[in-house]
Amino acid sequence: MSQELYDVAIIGGGIVGCAVLFELSSQGYNCILCEAKANIMCGASAGNSGMLHTGFDAPLGSLELQTIQECQSKIFPILEGFDIPYEKCGAHIVAWNEGEKEKLQGLQHHSEAALINNSCIVSASDIHQREPSLAAGALGALYVPDEAIVDSNLLGICFAHHAKQQKSKILTNCEVKGFRGRTLTTTQGTVKATVTINCAGLYGDSVDALAGLNNFQIKPRKGQYCVYGKDTSHLLHSMIFPVPNDRTKGTVLFRTVYNNIVMGPTAEETQCRSPPNPDTDIHRILAQRARSLLPAIHHPIGSYVGVRPATQWKDYQIKKYPHL
C-alpha cells in the first residue's frame, strides 16, 4: 500500500464513521476510511431504525443531547441536498395508565429544558383524532412534532459517495490489526495518518485496546423489529412511543419512509457482536404488542435484528488522546 500520509484515518464504516468522513472531507481534509467488512453500513448500522430523534428525553448536559442538537441544526439541508427520503412525522409518547400520565408533565418540562419548544401534552380525544386506528384506552400523550424518520442506510452511502468525490479513500475488507503512532497495520497493509478516529462501533473497545486504551467496554444490545406490509401504512401517521424509562425508550411503533409499519426495537443484552437470526418468540411478542396498539394490523411480513454498541456508560463516549 502507498505510504501517503493522510490527515485523518477513520476506523469503521457505519453511519458514524461515514458521517465523520463526510464532515471532514467536506472541510478539505485528506481522509481514509478502513472498514473490516466487505461493505460499509453492514455492522450495527444495518439494524438502525432510521428514527431521527430530537433529544426530547436525552439527559440534560449530556454529550448525547449536544450531538443531537448539532445534528438537528445541520441534517435537513443535507438530506434535501442528497434527495434522501425523510419525513417529520412527529411522535406521541402515550400514557396508558395514571402513573404514566403523571410523568408526561415532567417529560414536557425536560423537553423544554432541552430546547424543544414545540412539544405539547394532548388529551385522549386529541390522540384519537390524530391517530384514529390507535387502540382505545390512551389517557394522554406528549406530542413532539419534529421527531422524524429517514433512510439511514442510504444516508451513510451518500456520505461515503460524497467523500469519495472529495478524493477521500474508502477501503473495505480492511480490518485494523495494530496501532503504533501514526501507523495502522491492516489486512491490506499499513495506513499512515496524522489523526486516527475510532468509529468501530461494536468493536470499538477492541480497536481502542490496539492503542493500549481500556476506557470502555462494549456491551452489545440486541434489537429485533417486526415489519408489516405497505398495505398497513394508512393505519399510522406518527411514531407511537411508550413513556420511557431510565434504560431505554422502549419499543416504538413507526412507519418507515417506504410506508412499512415497524414495531421495535427490543433491547436485550447479548454476548454476540454480529446480528443473530430473528427469534420467533420475540417476533410473536412484537406482533402482539403492535396489535395491542393498532387492533386493525395483521400479518407481519418479516423481521430483522440489529445489535448496537452500548457501553457501561449511559452517555456517548468521545475522547481525545493527544499522547498517542
NORLINSUL-V999312 format. One line per field, one symbol per residue. phi: phi as a letter, one per 30 degrees, with the letter a starting at -180 (. if undefined). psi: psi as a letter, one per 30 degrees, with the letter a starting at -180 (. if undefined). A space follows every 50 residues. Layout:
phi=???
psi=???
//
This chain:
phi=.ececddbcccjcddddddddddddddjddbbcccdddbdicceddcddi dcddjebdediddededddddedcddddddddhddabddibcccccbddd ddddddddedddddicccdadcddddedddbdddedjdclacccdcdbbb ddddddddedddddddidcbcchbddcabbhccccbdcjcbcadbccdbd hdcddddeddcicacabdcebdbcbcccdddcdddbbbdccdddcdcadi dccbcddcicdbclcdbcdbcdccdddecdddedddddddddcbeddbhe clabbbbcddbdcdddbbbcbddd
psi=kkhkjlekkkjkhaeeeeeeeeeeefggkjlkkjkelfllhfbeffgkfg kjlfgfgkkkgleeeeeeeeeeffeeeeeeefhkklkiflkkjkkfleee effeeeeeeeeefggjfgllklleeeefeeiffkllfkfllkkjfgklkl jfeeeeeeeeeeeefgglkkklhikkflkjbgkkklfgakkkkekkkjhg cfgeeeeeefggkhflkkikjkkkkkkllffffffkflkjklklafelfl kkklklfggkkkkallikklfkgkkllkkeeeeeeeeeeeffeiffklik fallklklilafkelljjlkiff.
//
